[in-house]
Amino acid sequence: MILRASVILGGLLLLGGCTSQFKKIETNTDQAVQGQAHMQEQLAEVHDAVTTLQEGEAGREADYLELRAEMESQLRQLDTLMRRMDVRSEEQEGLLREVLAALDLLARQPVSAGLADSSAIGPSSVGGSAGKDVYDAAWADYTRGDYALARDGFGEVVDRFGQSELADDAAYWQAETWYAQRDYERARDGFDHMIRRYPDSDVMASAQLKLAYSLLETEETERAISVLQSLRGSYPDSDEALIAGHKLSTLAPDEDAS
């Protein structure tokens, strides 16, 4: 009798556990369906943004920067949605791959608007800072696509005003001019030099990310992985760390991208 009672009790407990598990599965499935629909909407917006960027249809500089910021916001929302899902279908995995591709494209763009600190995105807002006029002129040259002239201007800020608040930003954008021209070896050297010279820079995360992508272009994969890992460890809550994590998941499958 005791044995039978124990079996019955065990069966009831098991049934209760199954009921609870079924409810959890049902809830997770509903969340997955809702999340997937939201992901598809968000991804459509990302694709529109990517197309606009690739076709150069963002006319004014302000429109371009706003588009980049919006694209990054959509990608972060997609990443958050995927992390909340306990159940993933094959279609959701396909969406994940598309998100990774969009993140990869974003990080490879010459201008890191939205990734770099606001002080490094456009004309300097630092009133009276040494080299401000030179920096602003170089930035204007950069936005016009005159990378050689911009590089000279940013270089002048670094050389003449190396201790100013703008020097690290100028060094960053000087390296970006090489990246924009697809001279990845010089871009690599530029970002590397900037990182070593200005270790406390507020655009360090952006510089490390672009250094890693430059290294990938020069087929220095192992070092690129090391830089991406260092970036995630030093700036875990940054947008750059999010992109680095996804890139690591494609370069080193065993790497945890969360």
N, C-alpha and C positions, 0 to 999 in steps of 0.2 A: 504494500500500500504506500509506504514511504517512497519507494522507488518510483511508483506510478505517479504519485503526487509531484515528485521532483521533475519527472519527465514532462508532466502537464505544465508545471510552473515554468520550466525551461522553454517549453513551446510557446507559452503566452509571452514570455519575455522576448523570445526570438521574433514572434509575430509583431509585438510592439516595436521592436527595433526595425523590422522590415517596413512597417507602416511609416515610421519616422524617416527611413531612408527613401521610401517612395516619394514622400512629400518633399524631401530635399531635392531629389532628382527632378521632380515636376517643377519645383521652384527654379532650379538651376536652368532647366530647359526653357522656361518662360523668359528668364533673364537673358539667356543666350539668344533667343529669337528677337527680343526687343533690342538687345545690344547689337546684334548683327544688322538689323535694320538701320540703327543709328550709325553704325560703322560705315554702311554703304553710302548713306547720305554724306557723311563727313568725307569719305574717300572721294566721292564725286567732286566735292569742293576742292580737295587737294589736287585732283587731276586737272581741274580748270586752272588752278593757280600755277601748276607746273607748265601747262601749255602756254599760258600768258608769259611766264618767265622765259621759256625757250624761244618764243616768237618775238620777244622784245617789245611787247605791246604795252608795257607799263611806261607811259609817256614821261611824266614828270618824276623827278627823283623821289618826291614825297609819296607818289603813288606806288613806286617800286618798293620802297621801304615798308609801306603799309601792307602791301601784298605779301612780302616775305614774312612779316610778323604774323599775319593772319594764317599763312600756310603752316608756320611752326605751331601756332595755337591748335590748329586742327589735328596736326600729327600728335601732339601731346594728349589731346582728348582721346584719339584713337588708341594710343598706347595704354591709357588709363582704363578704357573700356575692356580691352583684351586681358588686362591683368586681373580684372574682377570676375572674369568668366571661369567657371569650374569645368564647363563642358565646351569643347570646340569641335565643330564639324569640319569636314573637308573644305567646305566653302569658306569657313572662317579662317582656316589655315591659308587659303588662297589670298584672302584679304590681308592677312598678316604679311605675306610675302610682298604684296603690293605696297603696304605701308613701309616695309623695310627698303624697298626700292625707292620710294619717295624720299625717305630719310637720307638715303645714300646720295640721291640727286641733290637734295638740299645742301648737304655738307660739302659737296663738290663745287658748288657755285663760287665764282670768284669773290663776290661780295657777301660777307657774313652778316648782313643786316639782321638784327634780332638776336644774333648769337653774341656779337661783340657788345660791350657795354655802350650805353648811349653816347658817352663822351668820345667813342671811337667811330661812331657810325657816320657822322656828318661834320659840318663845320664846327669848330670848337666853341663851346659855351663858356669857356674859362676866361672871364674878363681879365685883360691885362697880363695874361700869361705870356712868358717869353716865347717868341716864335709863333705867336698866334696868327699873325698875318700870313706868314710863310706857310703854316699848316693849312689855313683855310684856302689859300691859292692852290696848294697841292691837291687838296680834296676836290676842288672845282675841276682841276685837270683830270683827276681820276674819274669823276662822274661823266666827263666828256669822252672818256676812253683814251686820253692821251697819257698812256701809262709811263712812257719814258720821262716826260716832263714832270709828271706826278712823283715819280721815283726820285728825281733830282730834288724836288721840293721837300719831300719827306726826309730824304737823306740830309738835307741842309738843317732841318730841325734837329735831327739826331746829332749831327756833328757840331752845330753851333750852340744848341740849347739842350745838351744832353742831360742836364739835371732838372729841366722844366717838367711841369705836369703833363705836357703833351709829348714828351720824348718817346715814351713807351708806345703810345698810340701811333706815332709817326713811324716807328720801327715796324710795328705790326702791318701798317698799310704799305710800307715800302716792300715788305715781303709779298703782300697781296698783289702788287703790280706784276711781279714775276709769275705768280700763280695764274693771274688773269691772262697772261701771255703764254701760258702752258710751258714755261721754262721751269720745270719742277725741281731740277737740281738747285738752281739759284733760289727758288722759293723755299726749299728745304733748308738751305744754308741761312736764309734770311730769318725764317721763323726760329731756327735753332739759336741764332745769334741773339735775337730779341729775347727769347726765354732765358738765356744765360745772363744777359745784361740787366734785365728787369724782372727778377724773380718774384717781386711783389706786385706786379702789374695787375690792374683790374680787368685786363683782357687776356689773362694767362690761359684760361680754359679755352678760349677761342684759338689762341696761338697754338696750343698743344694739339687741338683737333686738326687744324690745318697743317701742322707739321706731320701728323700721322698720315693724312691724305697725300701730302707731298711724298712721303716715304713710300707709300703704296704705289704711287706713280713711277717712282725710281726703282721699284721692285725690291725694296728693303722691308719685306713683310714682317720679319721677326722684330725688328726695331719698332715698326709701326704698331704692332700688337703691344709691345712694352709701353709705348707712349700712351696708347688708348687705355691700358690698364691703370697707368699712373694717373691719368686724367680722371677716371672714375673714382679712384681712391682719394684724390685731393679735392674734387668738386662734385661729390655724389648727388647733390640736389640740383645741379645745373642742367640746362637744356643740352649742353655739349656732352654731358655724361650720358644722357638718354641716347643720343645719337651714337656715341662711342660704344655703348653697351650693345646696341643692335648691330653695329658693324663688327664687333668682336664675335657675335653669334654666328656671323657668316665666315669669319676668318679662322676662329677657333671654336668649333661646335660644342666643345665641352665647357666653354665659358658661360657663366650664368649672366644673362642680360638683364636680370631684374635689379 
